[in-house]
Amino acid sequence: MDILLKVLLVIFSIGLIAVVLLQKGKSAGLSGAISGGAEHLFGKTKARGMELVLERVTVGLAVGFFVLSIVVAVVLD
């Protein structure tokens, strides 16, 4: 059980790193970081195609990674 959980955790972490690196940057520089949030919330353009798939996969992998991290910490303690 220990080995299975650790292997799953490594797979989720590598997958999360790969998916994040595949995504494009939303904006560049400090001014883009400040105005980028407003554009994301109030912008009329929606993510479509590959961007939407990568965003959803990122959320799924992140949730799985956090849950597995907590499970590994509790079970292996």
C-alpha positions as CSV (number, residue, x, y, z in Angstrom):
1,M,0.0,0.0,0.0
2,D,2.8,2.4,0.8
3,I,4.6,1.8,-2.5
4,L,1.4,2.2,-4.5
5,L,0.5,5.5,-2.8
6,K,4.1,6.8,-3.4
7,V,4.1,5.8,-7.0
8,L,0.7,7.5,-7.6
9,L,2.0,10.6,-5.9
10,V,5.1,10.7,-8.2
11,I,2.9,10.1,-11.3
12,F,0.6,13.0,-10.2
13,S,3.5,15.3,-9.5
14,I,5.2,14.6,-12.8
15,G,1.9,15.0,-14.7
16,L,1.1,18.3,-12.9
17,I,4.6,19.7,-13.8
18,A,4.2,18.6,-17.5
19,V,0.7,20.1,-17.8
20,V,1.7,23.4,-16.3
21,L,4.7,23.6,-18.6
22,L,2.5,23.0,-21.6
23,Q,0.3,26.0,-20.9
24,K,0.9,29.4,-22.4
25,G,1.5,32.4,-20.2
26,K,-1.6,34.5,-19.7
27,S,0.3,37.8,-19.7
28,A,3.8,39.1,-19.5
29,G,5.4,41.3,-16.9
30,L,4.1,43.0,-13.7
31,S,1.5,45.1,-15.5
32,G,0.1,41.9,-17.1
33,A,-0.1,40.3,-13.7
34,I,-2.1,43.2,-12.3
35,S,-4.5,43.6,-15.2
36,G,-4.6,39.9,-16.0
37,G,-6.9,39.0,-13.1
38,A,-9.5,41.5,-14.2
39,E,-9.4,40.3,-17.8
40,H,-9.8,36.7,-16.6
41,L,-12.8,37.6,-14.4
42,F,-14.5,40.1,-16.6
43,G,-13.1,39.3,-20.1
44,K,-15.4,38.2,-22.9
45,T,-13.0,35.7,-24.3
46,K,-13.4,32.2,-23.0
47,A,-10.8,29.5,-23.1
48,R,-11.5,27.1,-25.9
49,G,-10.0,23.9,-27.3
50,M,-6.6,22.8,-25.9
51,E,-6.4,25.7,-23.4
52,L,-9.7,24.6,-21.7
53,V,-8.5,20.9,-21.7
54,L,-5.2,21.8,-20.1
55,E,-6.9,24.0,-17.5
56,R,-9.2,21.2,-16.5
57,V,-6.5,18.6,-16.4
58,T,-4.4,21.0,-14.3
59,V,-7.2,21.4,-11.8
60,G,-7.8,17.6,-11.6
61,L,-4.1,16.8,-11.2
62,A,-3.7,19.5,-8.5
63,V,-6.6,18.2,-6.5
64,G,-5.4,14.6,-6.9
65,F,-1.9,15.6,-5.8
66,F,-3.1,17.4,-2.7
67,V,-5.4,14.6,-1.7
68,L,-2.7,12.0,-2.2
69,S,-0.2,14.1,-0.3
70,I,-2.5,14.3,2.7
71,V,-3.3,10.5,2.4
72,V,0.4,9.6,2.3
73,A,1.2,11.9,5.2
74,V,-1.6,10.3,7.3
75,V,-1.1,6.7,6.3
76,L,2.6,6.6,6.5
77,D,2.8,8.5,9.8
